[in-house]
Structure formats: C-alpha cells, structure tokens
C-alpha cells in the first residue's frame, strides 16, 4: 500500500508538472508572428463519412452523447459511459473476478448490439485505436474463445467533446471489421484558457471514497494560427470488499431468497461457498480403516469441536468417515475485494498549426496509466488435475510410521495399520495460505499522431496522418501455490513440511510464488485521403467524391510466467506434465504467444444527390491482409425527405471480420473448467456411485485454417420532426453474421459422444470409439459395480471424462435483430430551457443457428434419440439468456436558467434468465428489471473579474436500487448490474 501511495503522489506530480512546464516551453518555442490570422482550424471528423460537410450525415443512424450529457450524468469512467449507451450490450471485461487468464485491471469493453466483444470498431478523432493489451475469453458456441477490445478506460470522460455511435455499420468507410457499428471519440482541442476541476464521491453503504482532479490549459500563438491544448486527469477509487456490506459477506446466498422459493434449501443453488476448504477430503491409498474411513478409504477433516467430529487428530483438527458433509469455505466471509483500488492518469496534448501556405498541421499526444490492487481469498482450490499424495513418512501423517509423534494411537486406528504407515491422497482441498492473494495490475497506453491537411487549389481537399500506439499490461499475482514446491513440501519428513492437517497453521508460506503475465499490443498506421465536394454536377446538386489508402501493422505479445509457459515444468506422479498441467495451482498451462499482421486498404466514397429530396451514399473498401484472404466490402445508404418534417433513411453494408491475432497464433493450451459428463449422468442419473459433474480439460490451439467471418448489416428508419423542438426516430436493424468463430464445446462433445453410444448400444464395446475428440480415463479404472451401471443403461462403459480436444472453428450463422427508438425535445420557456432525451434499444432476435455436428445434436434431441434433459449449448435463441435483455432504456432531462441548472437521468435494464439455475422441472430463475436514476443540481457564479466557478451536487442511484439476487460470487450479475447503492458527489470547476 505504501508503494501504491507513492505511485499516486508521483503521478500527481507528473500531471501538475506537465501543465507547468509545457506551457512554459511553448511560450519560448512559439514567437508571435506578424501575420495575425484569425482563421480557425476546420473540424475534420464527420462520423459515417470521410467527406467534409457530407450531406448524407443527417441521414445516418448516429447517436451522440456530448460533453454536457457526460457532465450531467455524473460519469467517472469509460465503462460507465458505455453503460449509458442504449446500443451497448453487457461488458464482459468487468474485472470483478477471474484468474490470470482474464483481462484484469482497469478495463472496459465495447459490445454494440450484444454481438460480442471485438465486433465494434473504436476510433479516436476518426482513426482507429490500439486494442487493450490484455485479452480474455467469451463463450461463442459451446465454449470460450479469445476476444479483444479497445480499452474504454483509456479515454478520460472529461476531455471529450462528444462520443458518436454509428449504429448501421461502416466497414466500407472505416474498416471491414466494423460489424456491429462504430464508436468515435471526439476530444476537445483548440482550447484557450485554464480550468481546474475536482470531484469527491461518497457512498451510503460503503466506506469508499473517490477523488479526481482535472486540469485544462490552452493558448493561441502566432496570431491565432497555432494552438496548444493540454488536458490532464487523475482519478482515485477505493477498493470495495465483501465485508463492506452484509449483502456480500456470506457466500451462501440462500438466506436472501424469498420464503417458499423453489431455489431455497434443500436446493444447493445459490450456495457459493466451496467444498474445497482448508479442511480437506482425503483418501487412504489402497486401504481403509474401520471406524476411521469408509470402505473406499475416504475420510474428511474438520476443525476440532465441529459437530461432525468422530475422532481427534491433533490439537486443531478432527476427522470423520466420508459423507458427513464437507466443511465448506466461505470466501466472502473471509473478506475479498469485489472492486479493486484504482489510480488512473490521462494526459492529452494537442498542437494545431496553420502554415502560411494554408497547410494545416495537427499533432495528438495521448498517455494513459493505471494501477489497480485487488485482494482475493486465502485459499487456492485444488483442481481435478494432478492430485497430490501425502507420503507414509510425512511428518504430520496421522497414519505414519510407528514411532511418529503424529501417528494416531492404536486405541483410535486399531492394530491393523502397518508400521510402515499409509499413503494418503488429497481428494479435495483449498490450500490455506498465510495471507491473501494480491493482484497488482499496472498498464499504460501511449499514442502519437501527426497529421496534415490542405487543398490543391480550390478543387481538391487532402488529409494524411501517421500514427503509432502501444498498450501494455503487467499483471502480477502474489501468493500463488506452486505445485512443485507443494510436492517438495509434502515430501518433507521434518516439522517444516506442509501440513494439510493444520488448518491455517500449515507452513503454507513455503509453497507460495508470485505469478506474472505481461501483455503488449501495438498499431502503426498511415493513411491518405483525397476528396472533392463537386466532382461533377447533377440536376439536384454536386456529387461528392473521396478516395483513400490506409496501411496499418498490428501486433500482440502475451508473455506468461515461467511456471505457466513450460520453462519451469511440473510433472505429477502419473506422468501428467506440460502442456496439460502447469506448475501453478489453479492456472492452466499457457505458452507464450505473439503475432502480427499487415493490412493495406484502398477505399472510395460517393455521395450523390439523386433528387433535391434524396441523397445516396455509395462506398467500397478493399483490404489485403498478410495472413488471411483479402476482402472487398461495400455500403449503400440513403436519406429521403419527402416533406420537410419527415426523413426516411436506410443502409446496407457488408463486413469482413478476420480471425483475431490470438485465435490464429495461440499455442496449444489446456483450460480446466467445471463441466457435466453426460455419458456418466446417463448411466447414473443420481450420481449414486459416479461423480459426473467435475473438472474437464479443454485443449485448443490457434489455427491458420480459420476463415473470416462475413456479415450483412441492414437498417431502415424514419426521423419525424412534427415541429422545431421535437424529433422522433425509429430504426429497424439486423445483423447476420456467417462463419462465426467459436468452439463446439466440452459439454456438446460429451452430448455428441453420448448420442453415438446410445446408437451403438452394447455392440463391440471393446473396440467402440465414439466422439474421437473426447478422452476418458481407462475403463479399467471403474469398479465392477460402476461399470455395470453403464451396461444396465444400454451403453458401453466409459471412464471419467478427462479432456476434450476442441479446436477453434467457423461455426454457424449468428443473427441479431431489433429496433431503436429515440425522442428528443428541446424547448425554451419563461422558466428556462428544457432538454429531454429518451433512447431505447429493443432486441427482437438473437440466434446462433445450429449447423454441422450441432445440427445433428439438435435433430437427435428433437427425435428423442438424445435425452431431453441433455442440453445443446450455444445453438438456440439467446435472447434473455444470461445477460441479453430484450430492451435497454436510457433517459435524460436537463434544465438551465441563468446561473442554475439541474438534470435527472435513468437507465432501465429488462429482465434476464440465468440458465444455470434452471431446475430439473424446468423452473426458471429470472432476474427482474432494474431501473436506476441519477440527479444533479449546479450553480455558476463569477469569482473576481476573470474567472467563473461552477458548483454541482449530484446523487447517483437516487432510489438506492440494489441489484437483484443472482447465483454469482458476490450475489449479483456483475456483467449487467452493479450493486453499490446510492452515492453522492460534489463537483467543483473553476474557469480562468
């Protein structure tokens, strides 16, 4: 924490110094020229078109959130701004949980239309941004595939002039990967003056404080032909811990269920504590002890004094025959962070200059730095991979050699235990650590852009720029468990050995290591555009034309810890080793990976006034990729105004989304997830003898055989202005994407194997091979009574499901369809100006159509060849399923009169179904609609003669709405909701 405080102090010094030093240097560097030119630098950003002053822009479906909106909403971060966009879906990069394979730290993801992360093109002042350094996985099809995004947190909300969301797709305009749409950030520039702003926030339910300071400085030189603008922002947020609110302080959320709920006990839904606790479940290898273990040699440990104790092991621990019920670990009661401590700094520098020959230069320098600190649990769960054994001569073994100080007396274990001692296997265990795991995550993003624009005579306008941007992430987790150190500590015969029988007093410090992950992404870009507003004349007006070329180089690097990437290799007693297991408990082996690609684009655009009331946009873009096929995409858009009050608009555009660099270049890796073994459940539905719900490995690898996803984005809409102050909009849209890249999935493969086994019956069981991607333990590992369960069910026996060799593949067609509604009303009255905005998105269809093996599975289920209770995951209607609400509504009403202003805003999220909680009788668990409101009041006054001060008091979540209960780690669905309750802020800004 001391280092964190020093870091915050250092960044504050850096920000303030930049605002003192840079203006001082600029005053020396820019002498006042004799030519007193007052010309302003033209706006170069036109979302939806590269042509300046494009007439078609009014007809494009664009949502705008301007600086006033952002201020009135009380937004602190880029992810909060995304939440207020009706078009934005759920944010999977929420950083509230996850292991080293998740993108952690200060991150926010773009997900327009809920089409998935990576389908939205993000621009800064009209040019694409570098992706966040970290990536993670999202479920597409039946399992998880790597996705990446621009980091929404890398742009400070207070430096924005506006954010523009082009909803109808613009691949031909900006890039073939603009599948779901385009988000363009327009930053303030040509600023003149100085302002300082501070904000302080407090929470009713939490001991959380947020602070920020924002500085703006700008000055004109050379008679107004040169402007230097600097924006700097620093933000600090306290961590939020489960012990801060009683709602989160217990991992078993069943007490919060309403009386009579079908999900209440004895149902184990909503019980989120863990059977892997510091008091393990153990198996004596090859033996059993009457009264101590069951017939299989299984027994459990408890803290001394527990009601389930049957015999004493030592001063802290007792034991009991298995099946008494495990001592469960309550993660939340032990205290863990659900939101990290955060420090974020943003600096933006703009230098605009007009030369005497009319050529304009624009320079953009941006920097983003962040640090987060997150406390996790004090236990590490042992996965089903690589189980450990306690040797017979282990110092703390209660069934150790005769003469061992920790061997239980014969009066407890009898006289049948060999004097050589017994070996014990650790079945389930949450390895207790002497301190919490701490995630220390730091990141930075830098961007440099130099551009020039001008005219050739009075005929052609040109614009060109070169840009470089790099993002880095350093993720360091303290106090992870090393498997090799654990094995060494278990083999120790001295009192220094790791002691599984000691609870928290276990010598655990000797098995701990720090684990890092370093990521980097980079983009280099050059473009040149040439345009003419009057290429030739038509009866309705001039035809505008633009042609351009763009070259960019993209790269990524994922450098994993030596204990993860195979440099330090762990091998268990069965020979299981890298890449199927890593040296870090709870983390899959992951090789280092990297990749790059070059992209050359040639594009053109025409805007044609067919009639005085009808404008048409035609665009085409050719992109050549160094590692996949090239593509050509087009766009057609129109705007027709039959009468002054009515505008009909529509568009049709193609997109061509290449596989991201990770899915192409990723090395072989194994991911371990909790999965259901449907073959096992078919044989033993009640799990009387078999364990059918366990950890399964999925093996995947990047593939150069992937082909790009192709999509069509269509929209048709109407804009109606019955009178000057009121605008009504309605737009219908559809995106159909083919060859969606995903994974068939472990459970789908298990279901497919079951289908083949049912069809085969008991024929040729010795040689039968079902789904070749599914790997089971040897059938010989089954006990005779276990094998008989399969035979009685009419299928060939299978051992426990170990892994599935899945591969990234182009799956099926994904279709998203819906409509947007907008109401905009601005009116001046005798009591002030009122501005009302309502924007809502309604999702009518969201499907992933089954094809290939998935279609075979669906057909088998429909025909009864596959049991009805076996799900086919990821290939059906996805509306409302786990975070895709049917509708999302946003509203803002503001009022201004003289020095006073006020606003109220709201967000309404429709209900969603949590599919994992569906009961065997089909009962669904539905998260209800959640609506929150924000309000603010501000007052402006003059301070001295040359300054103005604005004071704003704001309340977020006015009604103190709390998130609906969900069967998740912290009791709410963090991808969609937040649960922090009402909070207040004081915002002060002074203009000089």
ChimeraX attribute file (.defattr): number of C-alpha atoms within 10 A of each C-alpha:
attribute: neighborCount
match mode: 1-to-1
recipient: residues
	/A:1	7
	/A:2	7
	/A:3	8
	/A:4	16
	/A:5	11
	/A:6	11
	/A:7	14
	/A:8	21
	/A:9	11
	/A:10	11
	/A:11	19
	/A:12	18
	/A:13	11
	/A:14	15
	/A:15	20
	/A:16	14
	/A:17	11
	/A:18	17
	/A:19	19
	/A:20	12
	/A:21	11
	/A:22	16
	/A:23	17
	/A:24	11
	/A:25	10
	/A:26	14
	/A:27	13
	/A:28	9
	/A:29	10
	/A:30	14
	/A:31	11
	/A:32	15
	/A:33	12
	/A:34	8
	/A:35	11
	/A:36	12
	/A:37	14
	/A:38	11
	/A:39	10
	/A:40	14
	/A:41	18
	/A:42	9
	/A:43	9
	/A:44	14
	/A:45	18
	/A:46	16
	/A:47	26
	/A:48	29
	/A:49	24
	/A:50	23
	/A:51	26
	/A:52	19
	/A:53	14
	/A:54	16
	/A:55	18
	/A:56	22
	/A:57	19
	/A:58	13
	/A:59	25
	/A:60	23
	/A:61	24
	/A:62	18
	/A:63	17
	/A:64	14
	/A:65	17
	/A:66	14
	/A:67	18
	/A:68	13
	/A:69	17
	/A:70	19
	/A:71	16
	/A:72	23
	/A:73	24
	/A:74	24
	/A:75	18
	/A:76	21
	/A:77	20
	/A:78	19
	/A:79	21
	/A:80	16
	/A:81	20
	/A:82	21
	/A:83	20
	/A:84	22
	/A:85	21
	/A:86	25
	/A:87	26
	/A:88	21
	/A:89	24
	/A:90	25
	/A:91	24
	/A:92	22
	/A:93	27
	/A:94	21
	/A:95	21
	/A:96	17
	/A:97	19
	/A:98	11
	/A:99	13
	/A:100	19
	/A:101	17
	/A:102	17
	/A:103	26
	/A:104	28
	/A:105	28
	/A:106	28
	/A:107	25
	/A:108	26
	/A:109	26
	/A:110	30
	/A:111	23
	/A:112	27
	/A:113	27
	/A:114	20
	/A:115	22
	/A:116	21
	/A:117	24
	/A:118	23
	/A:119	23
	/A:120	25
	/A:121	28
	/A:122	26
	/A:123	20
	/A:124	16
	/A:125	19
	/A:126	20
	/A:127	18
	/A:128	21
	/A:129	24
	/A:130	25
	/A:131	26
	/A:132	29
	/A:133	27
	/A:134	30
	/A:135	19
	/A:136	20
	/A:137	17
	/A:138	17
	/A:139	15
	/A:140	22
	/A:141	28
	/A:142	19
	/A:143	20
	/A:144	19
	/A:145	20
	/A:146	24
	/A:147	21
	/A:148	24
	/A:149	25
	/A:150	24
	/A:151	24
	/A:152	23
	/A:153	23
	/A:154	26
	/A:155	23
	/A:156	24
	/A:157	24
	/A:158	23
	/A:159	23
	/A:160	18
	/A:161	17
	/A:162	20
	/A:163	23
	/A:164	20
	/A:165	24
	/A:166	22
	/A:167	26
	/A:168	29
	/A:169	32
	/A:170	31
	/A:171	29
	/A:172	31
	/A:173	24
	/A:174	24
	/A:175	23
	/A:176	28
	/A:177	25
	/A:178	29
	/A:179	32
	/A:180	32
	/A:181	24
	/A:182	30
	/A:183	25
	/A:184	25
	/A:185	24
	/A:186	19
	/A:187	20
	/A:188	19
	/A:189	22
	/A:190	19
	/A:191	17
	/A:192	16
	/A:193	12
	/A:194	17
	/A:195	18
	/A:196	17
	/A:197	19
	/A:198	17
	/A:199	19
	/A:200	15
	/A:201	19
	/A:202	17
	/A:203	17
	/A:204	12
	/A:205	14
	/A:206	18
	/A:207	13
	/A:208	18
	/A:209	16
	/A:210	18
	/A:211	19
	/A:212	19
	/A:213	20
	/A:214	23
	/A:215	22
	/A:216	23
	/A:217	21
	/A:218	21
	/A:219	18
	/A:220	20
	/A:221	18
	/A:222	18
	/A:223	16
	/A:224	20
	/A:225	22
	/A:226	24
	/A:227	25
	/A:228	23
	/A:229	25
	/A:230	27
	/A:231	27
	/A:232	27
	/A:233	26
	/A:234	22
	/A:235	22
	/A:236	20
	/A:237	19
	/A:238	18
	/A:239	22
	/A:240	21
	/A:241	22
	/A:242	21
	/A:243	17
	/A:244	17
	/A:245	14
	/A:246	11
	/A:247	18
	/A:248	22
	/A:249	21
	/A:250	24
	/A:251	24
	/A:252	23
	/A:253	24
	/A:254	22
	/A:255	12
	/A:256	12
	/A:257	15
	/A:258	10
	/A:259	9
	/A:260	8
	/A:261	10
	/A:262	15
	/A:263	20
	/A:264	18
	/A:265	14
	/A:266	8
	/A:267	12
	/A:268	13
	/A:269	19
	/A:270	23
	/A:271	20
	/A:272	22
	/A:273	19
	/A:274	17
	/A:275	19
	/A:276	23
	/A:277	26
	/A:278	29
	/A:279	28
	/A:280	26
	/A:281	27
	/A:282	23
	/A:283	24
	/A:284	22
	/A:285	16
	/A:286	10
	/A:287	16
	/A:288	19
	/A:289	19
	/A:290	13
	/A:291	15
	/A:292	20
	/A:293	22
	/A:294	18
	/A:295	14
	/A:296	14
	/A:297	20
	/A:298	24
	/A:299	25
	/A:300	25
	/A:301	30
	/A:302	27
	/A:303	22
	/A:304	18
	/A:305	11
	/A:306	13
	/A:307	9
	/A:308	19
	/A:309	19
	/A:310	17
	/A:311	18
	/A:312	18
	/A:313	26
	/A:314	17
	/A:315	10
	/A:316	15
	/A:317	19
	/A:318	22
	/A:319	25
	/A:320	23
	/A:321	24
	/A:322	20
	/A:323	12
	/A:324	13
	/A:325	12
	/A:326	20
	/A:327	21
	/A:328	17
	/A:329	20
	/A:330	20
	/A:331	23
	/A:332	25
	/A:333	17
	/A:334	17
	/A:335	20
	/A:336	26
	/A:337	22
	/A:338	21
	/A:339	21
	/A:340	26
	/A:341	22
	/A:342	22
	/A:343	24
	/A:344	25
	/A:345	26
	/A:346	25
	/A:347	25
	/A:348	23
	/A:349	20
	/A:350	22
	/A:351	19
	/A:352	21
	/A:353	24
	/A:354	22
	/A:355	11
	/A:356	10
	/A:357	8
	/A:358	11
	/A:359	15
	/A:360	20
	/A:361	20
	/A:362	18
	/A:363	17
	/A:364	18
	/A:365	17
	/A:366	20
	/A:367	20
	/A:368	21
	/A:369	22
	/A:370	25
	/A:371	24
	/A:372	24
	/A:373	22
	/A:374	26
	/A:375	23
	/A:376	20
	/A:377	19
	/A:378	22
	/A:379	25
	/A:380	21
	/A:381	18
	/A:382	21
	/A:383	21
	/A:384	17
	/A:385	19
	/A:386	20
	/A:387	16
	/A:388	18
	/A:389	21
	/A:390	27
	/A:391	20
	/A:392	20
	/A:393	22
	/A:394	28
	/A:395	24
	/A:396	29
	/A:397	25
	/A:398	22
	/A:399	26
	/A:400	26
	/A:401	20
	/A:402	16
	/A:403	9
	/A:404	17
	/A:405	13
	/A:406	17
	/A:407	20
	/A:408	19
	/A:409	15
	/A:410	10
	/A:411	7
	/A:412	13
	/A:413	18
	/A:414	13
	/A:415	11
	/A:416	10
	/A:417	17
	/A:418	11
	/A:419	15
	/A:420	12
	/A:421	19
	/A:422	23
	/A:423	19
	/A:424	24
	/A:425	18
	/A:426	18
	/A:427	20
	/A:428	23
	/A:429	23
	/A:430	23
	/A:431	27
	/A:432	25
	/A:433	25
	/A:434	17
	/A:435	17
	/A:436	20
	/A:437	22
	/A:438	20
	/A:439	24
	/A:440	21
	/A:441	23
	/A:442	22
	/A:443	25
	/A:444	21
	/A:445	25
	/A:446	20
	/A:447	20
	/A:448	16
	/A:449	19
	/A:450	16
	/A:451	18
	/A:452	18
	/A:453	20
	/A:454	18
	/A:455	17
	/A:456	10
	/A:457	7
	/A:458	7
	/A:459	11
	/A:460	16
	/A:461	18
	/A:462	18
	/A:463	20
	/A:464	18
	/A:465	19
	/A:466	17
	/A:467	21
	/A:468	18
	/A:469	22
	/A:470	23
	/A:471	26
	/A:472	22
	/A:473	26
	/A:474	21
	/A:475	24
	/A:476	19
	/A:477	22
	/A:478	18
	/A:479	23
	/A:480	22
	/A:481	29
	/A:482	22
	/A:483	25
	/A:484	20
	/A:485	18
	/A:486	22
	/A:487	19
	/A:488	14
	/A:489	21
	/A:490	24
	/A:491	18
	/A:492	18
	/A:493	16
	/A:494	13
	/A:495	12
	/A:496	15
	/A:497	22
	/A:498	29
	/A:499	21
	/A:500	25
	/A:501	24
	/A:502	21
	/A:503	20
	/A:504	19
	/A:505	15
	/A:506	21
	/A:507	18
	/A:508	22
	/A:509	14
	/A:510	18
	/A:511	22
	/A:512	20
	/A:513	16
	/A:514	17
	/A:515	22
	/A:516	20
	/A:517	20
	/A:518	20
	/A:519	23
	/A:520	22
	/A:521	23
	/A:522	23
	/A:523	22
	/A:524	20
	/A:525	21
	/A:526	18
	/A:527	19
	/A:528	18
	/A:529	20
	/A:530	21
	/A:531	23
	/A:532	21
	/A:533	19
	/A:534	15
	/A:535	16
	/A:536	12
	/A:537	12
	/A:538	13
	/A:539	9
	/A:540	14
	/A:541	15
	/A:542	17
	/A:543	19
	/A:544	23
	/A:545	23
	/A:546	23
	/A:547	20
	/A:548	20
	/A:549	18
	/A:550	20
	/A:551	17
	/A:552	19
	/A:553	17
	/A:554	19
	/A:555	19
	/A:556	25
	/A:557	20
	/A:558	22
	/A:559	19
	/A:560	23
	/A:561	21
	/A:562	20
	/A:563	24
	/A:564	26
	/A:565	21
	/A:566	20
	/A:567	14
	/A:568	14
	/A:569	19
	/A:570	24
	/A:571	16
	/A:572	17
	/A:573	12
	/A:574	8
	/A:575	9
	/A:576	14
	/A:577	17
	/A:578	22
	/A:579	20
	/A:580	21
	/A:581	28
	/A:582	30
	/A:583	27
	/A:584	26
	/A:585	20
	/A:586	21
	/A:587	21
	/A:588	25
	/A:589	27
	/A:590	27
	/A:591	23
	/A:592	20
	/A:593	19
	/A:594	19
	/A:595	16
	/A:596	19
	/A:597	16
	/A:598	16
	/A:599	17
	/A:600	18
	/A:601	22
	/A:602	19
	/A:603	22
	/A:604	21
	/A:605	24
	/A:606	22
	/A:607	25
	/A:608	23
	/A:609	23
	/A:610	17
	/A:611	14
	/A:612	12
	/A:613	14
	/A:614	19
	/A:615	23
	/A:616	22
	/A:617	25
	/A:618	20
	/A:619	23
	/A:620	21
	/A:621	25
	/A:622	18
	/A:623	22
	/A:624	16
	/A:625	16
	/A:626	13
	/A:627	15
	/A:628	17
	/A:629	11
	/A:630	16
	/A:631	18
	/A:632	18
	/A:633	23
	/A:634	22
	/A:635	23
	/A:636	19
	/A:637	22
	/A:638	23
	/A:639	24
	/A:640	20
	/A:641	19
	/A:642	12
	/A:643	10
	/A:644	10
	/A:645	13
	/A:646	16
	/A:647	20
	/A:648	20
	/A:649	25
	/A:650	22
	/A:651	24
	/A:652	20
	/A:653	27
	/A:654	27
	/A:655	31
	/A:656	25
	/A:657	23
	/A:658	21
	/A:659	24
	/A:660	17
	/A:661	22
	/A:662	25
	/A:663	22
	/A:664	21
	/A:665	18
	/A:666	20
	/A:667	18
	/A:668	18
	/A:669	20
	/A:670	25
	/A:671	20
	/A:672	22
	/A:673	16
	/A:674	13
	/A:675	16
	/A:676	21
	/A:677	24
	/A:678	26
	/A:679	27
	/A:680	24
	/A:681	18
	/A:682	20
	/A:683	25
	/A:684	19
	/A:685	13
	/A:686	11
	/A:687	13
	/A:688	8
	/A:689	13
	/A:690	18
	/A:691	14
	/A:692	21
	/A:693	16
	/A:694	16
	/A:695	19
	/A:696	25
	/A:697	25
	/A:698	23
	/A:699	19
	/A:700	20
	/A:701	18
	/A:702	21
	/A:703	18
	/A:704	13
	/A:705	12
	/A:706	17
	/A:707	18
	/A:708	22
	/A:709	21
	/A:710	21
	/A:711	26
	/A:712	21
	/A:713	26
	/A:714	21
	/A:715	23
	/A:716	19
	/A:717	21
	/A:718	20
	/A:719	21
	/A:720	18
	/A:721	16
	/A:722	12
	/A:723	9
	/A:724	10
	/A:725	12
	/A:726	14
	/A:727	18
	/A:728	16
	/A:729	18
	/A:730	19
	/A:731	21
	/A:732	18
	/A:733	21
	/A:734	23
	/A:735	25
	/A:736	20
	/A:737	24
	/A:738	20
	/A:739	18
	/A:740	22
	/A:741	25
	/A:742	23
	/A:743	22
	/A:744	25
	/A:745	24
	/A:746	29
	/A:747	21
	/A:748	25
	/A:749	26
	/A:750	26
	/A:751	24
	/A:752	24
	/A:753	20
	/A:754	26
	/A:755	22
	/A:756	18
	/A:757	23
	/A:758	19
	/A:759	14
	/A:760	17
	/A:761	14
	/A:762	18
	/A:763	13
	/A:764	10
	/A:765	15
	/A:766	10
	/A:767	8
	/A:768	13
	/A:769	14
	/A:770	18
	/A:771	16
	/A:772	10
	/A:773	16
	/A:774	19
	/A:775	19
	/A:776	12
	/A:777	13
	/A:778	12
	/A:779	15
	/A:780	11
	/A:781	12
	/A:782	16
	/A:783	10
	/A:784	9
	/A:785	9
	/A:786	20
	/A:787	19
	/A:788	15
	/A:789	19
	/A:790	20
	/A:791	15
	/A:792	13
	/A:793	15
	/A:794	18
	/A:795	22
	/A:796	28
	/A:797	26
	/A:798	22
	/A:799	18
	/A:800	22
	/A:801	25
	/A:802	18
	/A:803	23
	/A:804	24
	/A:805	17
	/A:806	19
	/A:807	20
	/A:808	23
	/A:809	20
	/A:810	20
	/A:811	24
	/A:812	22
	/A:813	20
	/A:814	25
	/A:815	19
	/A:816	23
	/A:817	19
	/A:818	19
	/A:819	18
	/A:820	22
	/A:821	18
	/A:822	19
	/A:823	17
	/A:824	17
	/A:825	17
	/A:826	17
	/A:827	13
	/A:828	13
	/A:829	9
	/A:830	6
	/A:831	10
	/A:832	14
	/A:833	15
	/A:834	18
	/A:835	17
	/A:836	18
	/A:837	16
	/A:838	19
	/A:839	22
	/A:840	20
	/A:841	23
	/A:842	20
	/A:843	21
	/A:844	14
	/A:845	16
	/A:846	25
	/A:847	17
	/A:848	23
	/A:849	18
	/A:850	21
	/A:851	14
	/A:852	9
	/A:853	14
	/A:854	23
	/A:855	15
	/A:856	14
	/A:857	23
	/A:858	20
	/A:859	14
	/A:860	16
	/A:861	18
	/A:862	12
	/A:863	11
	/A:864	10
	/A:865	16
	/A:866	21
	/A:867	17
	/A:868	12
	/A:869	11
	/A:870	19
	/A:871	16
	/A:872	23
	/A:873	18
	/A:874	22
	/A:875	23
	/A:876	16
	/A:877	15
	/A:878	18
	/A:879	18
	/A:880	20
	/A:881	18
	/A:882	19
	/A:883	25
	/A:884	23
	/A:885	23
	/A:886	19
	/A:887	21
	/A:888	26
	/A:889	22
	/A:890	23
	/A:891	19
	/A:892	21
	/A:893	20
	/A:894	21
	/A:895	19
	/A:896	18
	/A:897	15
	/A:898	10
	/A:899	11
	/A:900	16
	/A:901	19
	/A:902	19
	/A:903	22
	/A:904	21
	/A:905	25
	/A:906	20
	/A:907	22
	/A:908	18
	/A:909	21
	/A:910	18
	/A:911	21
	/A:912	20
	/A:913	20
	/A:914	18
	/A:915	15
	/A:916	12
	/A:917	18
	/A:918	15
	/A:919	14
	/A:920	8
	/A:921	7
	/A:922	9
	/A:923	12
	/A:924	16
	/A:925	18
	/A:926	19
	/A:927	20
	/A:928	14
	/A:929	15
	/A:930	16
	/A:931	18
	/A:932	20
	/A:933	21
	/A:934	22
	/A:935	22
	/A:936	23
	/A:937	18
	/A:938	19
	/A:939	17
	/A:940	17
	/A:941	13
	/A:942	13
	/A:943	13
	/A:944	9
	/A:945	7
	/A:946	8
	/A:947	13
	/A:948	15
	/A:949	18
	/A:950	18
	/A:951	17
	/A:952	21
	/A:953	17
	/A:954	24
	/A:955	23
	/A:956	24
	/A:957	21
	/A:958	18
	/A:959	13
	/A:960	17
	/A:961	16
	/A:962	18
	/A:963	22
	/A:964	17
	/A:965	20
	/A:966	20
	/A:967	20
	/A:968	14
	/A:969	22
	/A:970	26
	/A:971	24
	/A:972	20
	/A:973	20
	/A:974	22
	/A:975	16
	/A:976	20
	/A:977	17
	/A:978	13
	/A:979	18
	/A:980	18
	/A:981	18
	/A:982	21
	/A:983	20
	/A:984	19
	/A:985	20
	/A:986	18
	/A:987	21
	/A:988	19
	/A:989	18
	/A:990	19
	/A:991	16
	/A:992	15
